[in-house]
C-alpha cells in the first residue's frame, strides 16, 4: 500500500513541527482521520500505537510507530530527488513492535514527512508505504485496490484536522499581517 500527499499548513511555523509533537497522543488523536484508536499505555519515547480500521468489521491494522528526525545534511540532500528541493526538516515514522519475535500481518510500514518553509506557512510532502504479509483476508485483498477515493478523502480530512490543531496549539503566524 502506497500513499503520497502534498499539502500546505498555512500559518504554521516550521519550529512548531517536531518529532516530540508528531509522536504525542495529543497530535495523533487530533490529526488522524477515520476510525483510529490509540493505545495510551505506550511508554517508549517518540512512539505511538494505533489501530486503524481499513474495512469496518473486516480488516484493521495495529501499528506501533517510532518518530525520528533526519538531521544529517547528506541524507537531507538525497530527499531532493523526492520533490525537487531539499527539505528544511524531515521526520521519519517507522514501524516498531512491542514484541519483535511476533509475526503479524504488517511486515513493514514507513512514513516520511518532508517540511519546506513557505510564505506564511509550511509545505508538507508525505509518503507512506505499508508492506503486508500474506495474512490479509482474501476478501480484503480483492477489493483493497478500489479504495483510492476513500484514501483521498481520509487524507483531506487529516489535513483539515492538522491545520486546525496546529493553529489552535501554536497560533497563526499570519496574525497581524496585512495582505
C-alpha positions as CSV (number, residue, x, y, z in Angstrom):
1,X,0.0,0.0,0.0
2,X,1.4,3.4,-1.0
3,X,0.0,6.8,-0.2
4,X,1.5,10.1,-1.1
5,X,0.2,13.6,-0.5
6,X,1.4,17.2,-0.5
7,X,-0.4,20.0,1.3
8,X,0.1,23.4,3.0
9,X,-0.2,24.2,6.7
10,X,-1.0,27.9,6.5
11,X,0.0,30.0,9.5
12,X,2.2,27.2,10.9
13,X,5.9,27.8,11.8
14,X,8.5,25.2,10.9
15,X,9.8,25.3,14.5
16,X,6.4,24.0,15.8
17,X,6.8,20.7,13.9
18,X,9.0,18.4,15.9
19,X,9.3,14.6,16.5
20,X,8.0,15.2,20.0
21,X,4.9,16.7,18.6
22,X,4.3,14.0,16.0
23,X,4.8,11.2,18.5
24,X,2.4,12.8,21.0
25,X,-1.0,11.3,21.6
26,X,-2.4,14.8,21.6
27,X,-1.3,15.3,18.0
28,X,-2.2,11.8,16.8
29,X,-5.7,11.8,18.4
30,X,-6.5,15.3,17.0
31,X,-5.0,14.9,13.5
32,X,-5.7,11.3,12.4
33,X,-8.7,10.8,10.1
34,X,-11.1,7.9,10.0
35,X,-11.8,5.3,12.6
36,X,-8.4,5.2,14.5
37,X,-7.9,4.2,18.1
38,X,-4.8,4.8,20.2
39,X,-3.1,2.8,22.9
40,X,-2.4,5.1,25.9
41,X,-0.1,2.6,27.6
42,X,2.9,3.0,25.2
43,X,5.8,4.5,27.3
44,X,8.6,4.2,24.7
45,X,9.9,7.7,23.8
46,X,8.7,9.1,20.5
47,X,6.4,6.1,19.9
48,X,2.7,5.7,19.5
49,X,0.5,2.7,18.8
50,X,-2.7,2.9,16.7
51,X,-5.4,0.6,15.4
52,X,-6.6,1.8,12.0
53,X,-9.8,0.4,10.6
54,X,-9.3,-0.3,6.9
55,X,-12.7,-2.0,6.2
56,X,-15.2,-1.9,9.0
57,X,-15.8,-5.3,10.7
58,X,-13.4,-7.0,8.3
59,X,-9.9,-5.6,8.5
60,X,-7.9,-3.4,10.8
61,X,-4.2,-2.7,11.2
62,X,-2.4,-2.3,14.5
63,X,0.8,-0.4,14.0
64,X,3.3,0.9,16.5
65,X,5.4,3.8,15.1
66,X,8.5,5.4,16.3
67,X,9.2,9.0,15.2
68,X,12.7,10.2,14.4
69,X,14.2,13.3,12.8
70,X,16.6,13.1,9.9
71,X,19.3,15.7,10.6
72,X,22.3,14.5,8.5
73,X,22.7,17.1,5.7
74,X,23.9,14.5,3.3
75,X,20.7,12.4,3.8
76,X,18.5,15.6,3.6
77,X,20.2,16.4,0.3
78,X,19.0,12.9,-1.1
79,X,15.4,13.9,-0.4
80,X,15.8,16.5,-3.2
81,X,15.0,13.6,-5.6
82,X,11.6,13.3,-3.9
83,X,10.2,16.7,-4.6
84,X,13.0,18.6,-6.4
85,X,14.1,20.7,-3.4
86,X,15.9,19.9,-0.1
87,X,13.6,19.9,2.9
88,X,14.3,22.1,5.9
89,X,13.1,19.3,8.1
90,X,12.4,15.5,7.6
91,X,10.6,13.3,10.0
92,X,10.6,9.5,9.7
93,X,7.9,7.3,11.2
94,X,9.0,3.6,11.3
95,X,7.0,0.6,12.4
96,X,8.3,-0.9,15.6
97,X,6.8,-3.8,17.7
98,X,6.1,-4.4,21.3
99,X,7.3,-7.9,20.8
100,X,9.8,-8.2,17.9
101,X,9.5,-12.0,17.9
102,X,5.8,-11.9,17.0
103,X,4.9,-12.1,13.3
104,X,1.7,-10.3,12.2
105,X,0.0,-9.0,9.1
106,X,2.2,-5.9,8.7
107,X,5.8,-6.7,7.6
108,X,6.9,-3.0,7.3
109,X,5.5,0.4,7.5
110,X,7.4,3.7,7.0
111,X,6.3,7.3,6.5
112,X,8.4,10.2,5.6
113,X,7.2,13.8,6.1
114,X,9.3,16.5,4.4
115,X,8.8,20.1,5.5
116,X,9.5,23.2,3.5
117,X,9.0,26.7,4.9
118,X,7.0,28.9,2.5
119,X,5.5,32.3,2.8
120,X,3.0,32.3,5.7
121,X,3.3,28.5,6.4
122,X,4.8,25.2,5.8
123,X,4.6,22.9,2.7
124,X,4.4,19.2,3.7
125,X,5.2,16.3,1.4
126,X,4.2,13.0,2.9
127,X,4.6,9.4,1.7
128,X,3.7,6.2,3.5
129,X,4.4,2.6,2.4
130,X,2.9,-0.4,4.1
131,X,4.1,-3.8,3.2
132,X,1.7,-6.5,4.3
133,X,2.4,-10.2,4.9
134,X,0.1,-12.8,3.3
135,X,-2.2,-12.7,6.4
136,X,-4.6,-10.3,4.7
137,X,-8.1,-11.8,4.3
138,X,-8.8,-12.8,0.7
139,X,-12.0,-10.7,0.5
140,X,-10.0,-7.6,1.6
141,X,-7.2,-8.2,-0.9
142,X,-9.7,-8.4,-3.7
143,X,-11.3,-5.1,-3.0
144,X,-8.5,-3.0,-1.4
145,X,-7.4,-1.6,-4.8
146,X,-10.8,0.1,-5.2
147,X,-10.3,2.3,-2.1
148,X,-8.4,5.2,-3.7
149,X,-11.2,7.7,-3.2
150,X,-11.6,6.7,0.4
151,X,-7.8,7.2,1.0
152,X,-8.0,10.6,-0.7
153,X,-11.0,11.6,1.5
154,X,-9.2,10.5,4.7
155,X,-6.1,12.4,3.7
156,X,-8.1,15.6,3.1
157,X,-9.8,15.1,6.5
158,X,-6.4,14.6,8.2
159,X,-5.0,17.7,6.6
160,X,-8.0,19.8,7.8
161,X,-7.7,18.4,11.3
162,X,-4.0,19.0,11.3
163,X,-4.4,22.6,10.2
164,X,-7.0,23.3,13.0
165,X,-4.9,21.5,15.6
166,X,-1.6,23.4,14.7
167,X,-3.3,26.8,14.7
168,X,-5.1,26.1,17.9
169,X,-2.0,24.8,19.7
170,X,0.6,27.3,18.4
171,X,-1.3,30.2,17.0
172,X,-1.4,31.6,13.5
173,X,1.9,33.1,12.3
174,X,-0.1,35.2,9.8
175,X,-1.8,37.2,12.6
176,X,-1.2,40.9,12.2
177,X,-0.1,40.7,8.6
178,X,-1.9,42.8,6.0
179,X,-2.5,41.3,2.6
